[in-house]
Amino acid sequence: MAELDQLLLDPTRLAIVSLLAAAEWADFGFVRDSVKLSDSALSKQITTLSKNNHVEVRKGYVNNRPRTWISLTDSGRNALADHIAALQAIAENARTEGARHSGS
C-alpha cells in the first residue's frame, strides 16, 4: 500500500508539487504567483524539495535577465502519486468504516 510522503504533508509543498505535475518545466514567477508565496518563501520550499530529489532547478537567462525554472523529477512524480493514493486509501477506509458503523 502507498504511504504518505512526509514532505508532502505540508500543504504548501503539496501545492507546489501538484502544480509542477502538470508541466514539464515551470517558471519560478509562475509558481510563486500560483501558490501565492513570496520569492524567499518559495525559494525555501524549492530548496527543501530539491534536497529530497522531488524537484530539479534550472537557472538561465532570457533577454539578459536571470530566470529560474522548476521541474518535478520522476522521483517527485512517484512520491506525489503514492501520496495521493495513500490519501485516497485513507478516505475510502473512513467511508467504509463509517458506513459499517452507521449500519449497526
C-alpha positions, 0 to 999 in steps of 0.5 A: 500500500502507498504511504504518505510522503512526509514532505508532502504533508505540508500543504504548501509543498503539496501545492507546489508539487501538484502544480509542477505535475502538470508541466514539464518545466515551470517558471519560478514567477509562475509558481510563486504567483500560483501558490501565492508565496513570496520569492524567499518563501518559495525559494525555501520550499524549492530548496527543501524539495530539491534536497529530497530529489522531488524537484530539479532547478534550472537557472538561465537567462532570457533577454539578459535577465536571470530566470529560474525554472522548476521541474518535478523529477520522476522521483517527485512524480512517484512520491506525489502519486503514492501520496495521493493514493495513500490519501485516497486509501485513507478516505475510502477506509473512513467511508467504509468504516463509517458506513459499517458503523452507521449500519449497526 
